[in-house]
Amino acid sequence: MIRVVTRSVVTAGICILLAAPVTAQDIFTTEDFRADREHWTDPAYYRYNTVYEIRDMDRDADFGEPGTGQVGAADLGSPYPYTSAWEHYQAWLAEAGGGTRHSRESIPDWSGRYGGGWDRLDGGPNPASSVVPMLRPRYQEAFVQDMVALGTGRTWGANAFCFPGGFMTAIRDAEEFIVTPDRVWILGAGNNRNYIRWIYTDDSGHSQEDFQYPKWHGESIGFWEGDTLVVHTNQVRGWKGGLTEFSDALETVERYRHVGDAIEGEITLYDPAVLVRPAWSRLSYRLDSDARPELRPLYNSCTDSNGPAPKIHMDERGILNERLPGDPLYWDATDPRPWATWLNESDERYRRYRQSMDSGDGDSRDN
């Protein structure tokens, strides 16, 4: 039996709380999560916490507490028979008879500011273990590494590094839907971030193949089926978000419809490089009835609160300079998986910290 005494440690601004006595190795006690591969699909390995609960532990300072996840609470797989996003989109387009051509008089009115929600983009009410079978082996390991880091207070966030939130954050944080006959804009704004998506409904299609490349929010086209908007997105830049990280191969099909005081929708994710089968989630954006001017969205720059990018600094001569590879504070802006670089370094520093605690060189309290 592994016995871990509850304690709180604050080091380099990170609060780590190891849980009360446990009877098996889990993400809160493991010395090497990679050696625990056979437990990755066991809900007890996450103490039945959902992904959301694990991500929220840092804010609530309740590391290691048991969660509320229920196995089978929500099916993460797509309910549709399609094997690709384009097949899916074309099937719905055919069912819609080529789509509805709206005028300015007939186009639905989706004005207002909305708050977003989803039921399973991050695994939903299932324990985190339910996400693992959805992923290919490389991404299973990346997902569990992320859960272990979150469970010990070591959080990687794109905004903390002045990086964009990526496509899935734009889906999650959508606030306004500006609708015209030939295109729809979806906008969102928050602390250190701004999101905008263009969805072309004018039958112009996607860019020619020679001009296609990965973009932060991809490239979206759509059509109307009456008052329902259907969207196909490809050319998405691989990043982190949703169930786990996603690749440049991600394509999605979305559907939105205004119902009462909400925009109800769904998204199907096709990413054969990451997912063993397409994933699916409901989407719901509730109209915000508070229209006070001070709550209006603002354009935000990451440097407003974080200062200049840490790669740029003023050197000893008083001249702006750039950190180069080899500098301990250098970061590579072209790193395609910066969270992995960060987590690997974080794992190593945490390992050395734990070793110093065991040897008595660090905090003198019981480990």
N, C-alpha and C positions, 0 to 999 in steps of 0.2 A: 504494500500500500504506500502511495505517495502522500505525504502530509506536507501541506504548504500553509504556513502561518500567515494570517492576514496582516498586511502591512501597507503603508503608503510611502512611496519614495518619490522625491522630486529631484530630478537631475536634468540640467540643461533645458529647463522649462517643460519637461515631460513628467506627467504624473502617472505612476504605475502602481496599480493595486492588484496584488496577487490574492486569489480567492481563498476561502476557508477550506477545510479538509476535503479532498476529493479521493475517489477510489480508483481512478484510471487516468492515464495520460490524456491530456486534451490540449487545446490551443493555448490555454492559460498557464500550462505547466511544462509543456514540451521543451526539451533541450534541442531537438532536431526534428522539425515537422516533416522533413522529407523521409525520415525513417518510419513515420507513422502512416505511410500511404494506405495501408489496409484499413485504417480508421477514418479516412477522409470522408467516406459516405455514411458514417455512423453519427446520428444526431447528438449522441452523448459527447462526441468529440468537441462539439461546440456548446455543450451544456444546453442544448435545445434552443439556443438563441437564433433568431432570424438574422439575416445580413444587416437589416436596418438596426436591430438592437445592438449588434456588435459595433456598427459604425457610430452609434449614438453613445457608446460607453464613455468616450473621452469627454463628451459634454456633461454627462450626468455623473461622472466619476464613480461608476458602479462596475468596474472591471471584474469579470468572473462571475457575476450574478447569474442565476439560472434564467433562461428565456422562456418565451411563450410559443415557440414554433411548434407546429403540428404537422407531422408527416402526412403528405397528400392533401394538405389544405387547399392547394391551388396547383393545377397542372401548368407547368412552365412551357410545355410544348405547344406548337401551333395546332389549332383545330382543323386546319385546312389541308387538302391533299396535295398541294403544290410543292414542287421541289426547288423552285427558284422564284425570286421576287418578280421577274419579268413575266414568267408564266402566270403567276398570281394576278398581276396587274392587267395583263391582256385578257384573262378570263373574265375579270370584273368589267372591263371595258366592253367586251362582247355582250355580257349580260345586260349592260346599260344601253345597248344599241348604239354604241359610239359616243354616248354621253349627251348631256343637255347643254345647249348653247344659250347662255343667259344674256340678257340686255341689262342696262343699268337699272331699269325698272323692275326686272324680275329677280335680280341677284339677291340671295338671302342677306339679311342684316345681322351681322355678328359683332356690332359695335359694343364697346365696353372693355373693361379690364378684368382679367380672369386670374384665378389662382389654380395651379395645376396639381394633378394627383394621378396616381397609377396604382395598380394592384399587384403587379408582379415583375416590374422591370428590374428590381434588385432581388428577386426571389420570393417576394410577397410574404405571406404568413407561414411559409414552410421554414423549417430549420435550415441553416446554411448548408447542411449536408446535401440537401435536395438539389443544389445548384451543380455540384460536382459531376453527376452523371450526364449533365447537359453539355459538358465541355470535353474537348480533346485533351490528351494527356498533358501537353505543354501548358495549356491554360488552366487545367486542374491545379497544377503545381503553383502557377502564378496566383490563382484565386486563394488557395489555402495560405500561401505566404502573406497575402494581403490580410486575411482574417487573423492570422497570428499577430501581425504587426498592429492591427487595430485593437486586438484584445490586450495589448500591452502598452497602449497609448502612443504608438508610433504611426502617425497618420500622414500620408502623402496627399496633398491637395493641390490641384492645378493652380488655383488662384494664389496659393502661398508662394508660388514660383513665377507669378505673372504669366502663366500659360493660359490659353483659352480652355474653356470647359469641355469643348468638343461637341459632337453631334448629339449624344444622348442627353447632355445637360440642356441643350437647346430644346429638345423634346420635353424634358421634365419641367423647365422653367418658362414655357410659353405663357405670355400674358395678354397679347393683343392679336387679333385676327383681322387684318385689313383686306376686305374682299372687293374685287372688281371683276368685270366680265372676262378679262384675259389673264389675270394673275391674282395670287393671294400672297400677302406678306404676313409672316408670323414673327412677332417681336417679343423680346424679353430683356429685362435689365435687372441687375442686382449689384451687390457689393463687389466691385472690381470686375464686373463683367457686363457685356452687352451681346445680345443675340439677334440675328436677323436671318430669316429664310425667305427666299423667293420661290414661289411655286407657280410655274407657268401653265395656264389652262387654255392656251390659245392654239393648241395642236401643233406647236413648233417642235415638240420632241426634245430629246437630249442633244447635247453638242455632238458633232461628228467625232468619231473615234480618235482621230489624230489630235483632237483638242481636249480630250478627256484626261483628267488627272485628279488625284485625291485632294479634296477640299474640306475645310473644317466642318461645314454643315452639308457637304455633298451638293449634288445638283438635283433639283426636284421638278417634276412635271406632274400634272394632274388633270382630272376631268370631273365634271359634275354629273351626278345621277339624281336629277331633281334638286333637292336641297342638301344632298350629301356630297361631300368633297372626298375624292379618292386620290391618293398621292403615291408616286413611285420615286424613290431617292436612290441614286447610286453615286459613285465617285466620292465616297466618304473617306476622310483621312482616319486611319486606324488610331485609336486613342483609348482612354479608360472611361468606363461608365456602363450603366445597365447591369446585367448579371456579372460582368467582369470586363476586362478590356476587350476591344474588338479590333478587327483587322481592316486593311484597305479593301477587302473583298465584301464588306458589309453592304447589303442592299435591303431596303425596307419597303413595305406597303402599309400605308396609313389610311384610315377612314375617319371622317369627322362629320358630325351633324349637330345643329343647334336644337336642344331639347329643354324647354322651360327656361330656367336661368343658368343653364350650363351648356358647354360644348362637350358632347360625349364622343369618344373615339376609341380607336384601337390601333395597335401597331404589331406587325409581324416582322421578325428579324431573320434575315437569311445571311449567314456568315459561315460557309462550309469550312473555312480555315480554323474557326474557333468552336463552332457548335456542331454537335453530332446530329442535331435535327433543328429545324426552325423553331424559334422561340416566339412567344406571344404575350401581349399584355393589354388590358384595358387602359384607356386614358380618360380623364375627366377634368374639365377646367370649369370651376364654379365662378359665376359672375360676382365681382366684388362690389358690394353696395355702398362702400365708403368712398365717396368721391372728393374728399378733402384735397385741395390743391397741393398741400405739403406731401401727399402720398403719391403724386405723379411720378412716373419713372424718370430717371435722369440718365444722361450719358456718363458712364464711369470709365475712368482709366485706372489700370492697376497701380500705376505709379502715384495716384492720388493718396494712397494710404501706405503703400509698400516702399516708396522711394524708388530711385533708379534701379534698373536691373542689376543684380549683384555682380554680373560679369564686368560691368563698367565701374571704375573707381577713380578717385583722384590720388595720384601717386605722390611720392615724397617731394617731387619738384613742383607740385601744385598744378599738374597737367592731367587732364582726363586720359586714362589709359585703359587698356583691356587686359583682363586676366588671360593667361595663356595656359595650354595644357601643362600639367605639372604643378601649377599653383594649387595649394590646398582648397582654395575657394573658387576654383574654376568650375563652371558648368557648361556643358555642350548644348547649345541651342538646337542643334540638329539631331540630338539623341531621340530616336523614334519611340523609345520606351523609358522615359525619364523616371517613372515611378519604380521600374525594376532596378535601375541604377541606384535610386535613393533607398529602396528597401534592402537591397543587398548590402549597401554600406551601413544602413541602420541595423541590420541583423548582426553584422560583424562588430559594430560598436556595442550593441546590446550584449553580445556574447562576452566581449572583454569586460564589460561592466559586471555581468553576473560572475565571471571568474574572480574579479577583484573583490566582490562581496564574499564569495566562498573562501578566499584566501585571507580575509580580514584586512585587506588593504583599503577597502572602501568604508561604507556605512557599517558601524559596529553592531547594528541591530541584527537579530536572527534573520536568516534568509529563508 
